Amino acid sequence: MYGRLITFTLLAPSLWSVVEAVAKSYEEGQNTRRLFKSTDNSGFILETFPNKEEAGQKIEVLKAMQGLKEQAMAKVAIIEGESGE
């Protein structure tokens, strides 16, 4: 199993609607995504995949969050890794 954690702090709480639109929670086989809200302007997105190759093909949310970072609308950090199982 391979996982990706995207943590973020938004410039304004009003940007939550953007994050909710691109990071909707879903579960499809071994692919899952969950959006967690920590405060009014911060949270994290947890995605899991069966392997690294699958994660490399599913980068829509990653690209959207990086776009917010590039526009100085959010601070974004990404951590990826494989399960030790």
Summary of the structure (lengths in Angstrom):
residues: 85
radius of gyration: 12.7
end to end distance: 7.8
largest distance: 39.3
contacts: 237
relative contact order: 0.33
helix: 32%
strand: 45%
